[in-house]
Amino acid sequence: MRVFKLALLGLLLLNVLLVVAAQVAKRMLPAYGDDDSDVFAAVAAMNGAEIANRSDSFRAGSGTAVMGGMTINLTEASFATSATLELTAVAGGIDVTVPPNWRVEMTSTAVAGGTENLTDPDGAADDAPLLVVDARAYFGGIVIRSVA
C-alpha cells in the first residue's frame, strides 16, 4: 500500500511539473508572424492553435505544442526553391498540411511519440519546391500530409 501511495504522489508531482513547464514555455517562447509573413513562430501551451500561412515567399516557420494541439495549413503558401519548418511536440500534437506539388523531406526524433510524413514522395516533380522539416516529438505526435 505504501508503494502505491508513493507512486500516486510521484504521478501527481509529475503532472504539476508538466503544467508548470507548459506555462513557462508559453511565456518564454516567442510567437510572431501573421498569415502573410515569410517567417512565423507559433506556440500552443495547454491550448490549441491554428495557423494558416498565405505568404508568396515563405522561408521558414516553427511550431511548438506543449500539452496542446496545433494545425499548420501551408496550402496557400508558396516559395521558390526551399523552406524550412521546425516542429516540437511535447505531450501534444502538430498536424501540417501542404500542397500536393511540394516535396517534403523530414528528419525526426521521437521519444514515446511518433512522426509521420504522409505526403506522396512520387507526387511532386524533382524540381518542385522543397520543404525541409525538422520534427521532434516527446510523448506526442507530428504528421505532415498533403491535400488531395
Residue pairs with C-beta under 8 A, 6 or more apart in sequence:
18 67
18 91
19 46
19 67
21 66
21 90
22 45
22 46
22 66
22 67
22 68
23 45
23 46
25 43
25 45
25 64
25 66
25 90
26 43
26 45
26 46
26 66
29 41
29 43
29 45
29 64
30 41
30 43
31 41
31 42
31 43
32 39
32 40
32 41
33 39
33 40
33 41
33 42
33 53
33 61
34 40
35 52
35 53
35 54
35 55
36 53
36 54
36 55
37 53
37 55
38 55
38 57
38 58
38 59
38 60
39 59
39 60
39 61
40 51
40 53
40 61
40 62
41 61
41 62
41 63
41 64
42 49
42 51
42 61
42 62
42 63
42 64
42 70
42 72
43 49
43 63
43 64
43 65
43 66
44 63
44 64
44 65
44 66
44 68
44 69
44 70
44 92
45 64
45 65
45 66
45 67
45 68
46 66
46 67
46 68
47 68
48 68
48 69
48 70
49 63
49 65
49 68
49 69
49 70
49 71
50 70
50 71
50 73
51 61
51 63
51 70
51 71
51 72
51 73
52 73
52 76
53 61
53 72
53 73
53 74
53 76
53 77
54 76
54 77
55 77
55 78
55 79
56 77
56 78
57 78
57 79
57 80
58 74
58 77
58 78
58 79
58 83
59 79
59 83
59 84
60 83
60 84
60 85
60 86
61 72
61 74
61 83
61 84
61 85
61 86
62 85
62 86
62 87
62 88
63 70
63 72
63 85
63 86
63 87
63 88
63 94
63 96
64 87
64 88
64 89
64 90
65 88
65 89
65 90
65 92
65 93
65 94
65 140
66 90
66 91
66 92
67 90
67 91
67 92
68 92
69 92
69 93
69 94
69 95
70 89
70 92
70 93
70 94
70 95
71 94
71 95
71 96
71 97
72 85
72 94
72 95
72 96
72 97
73 97
74 96
74 97
74 98
74 99
74 131
75 97
75 98
75 99
75 147
78 129
79 129
80 129
81 129
81 130
82 129
82 130
82 131
82 132
83 129
83 130
83 131
83 132
84 131
84 132
84 133
84 134
85 96
85 131
85 132
85 133
85 134
86 133
86 134
87 94
87 96
87 133
87 134
87 135
87 136
87 142
88 135
88 136
88 137
88 138
89 113
89 135
89 136
89 137
89 138
89 140
89 141
89 142
90 138
90 139
90 140
91 138
91 139
91 140
92 140
93 140
93 141
93 142
93 143
94 135
94 140
94 141
94 142
94 143
95 142
95 143
95 145
96 133
96 142
96 143
96 144
96 145
97 145
97 146
97 147
98 104
98 119
98 131
98 144
98 145
98 146
98 147
99 146
99 147
100 119
100 120
100 123
100 124
100 146
100 147
100 148
101 123
101 124
101 125
101 128
101 129
102 119
102 124
102 128
102 129
102 130
102 131
102 146
103 119
103 121
103 124
103 126
103 128
103 129
103 130
103 131
104 117
104 119
104 130
104 131
104 133
104 144
104 146
105 130
105 131
105 132
105 133
106 115
106 117
106 132
106 133
106 134
106 135
106 144
107 133
107 134
107 135
108 115
108 133
108 134
108 135
108 136
108 137
108 142
109 135
109 136
109 137
110 136
110 137
110 138
111 137
111 138
111 139
112 138
112 139
113 137
113 138
113 139
113 140
113 141
113 142
114 137
114 141
114 142
115 135
115 137
115 141
115 142
115 143
116 141
116 142
116 143
116 144
117 133
117 144
118 143
118 144
118 145
118 146
119 144
119 145
119 146
120 146
123 146
133 144
135 142
135 144
136 142
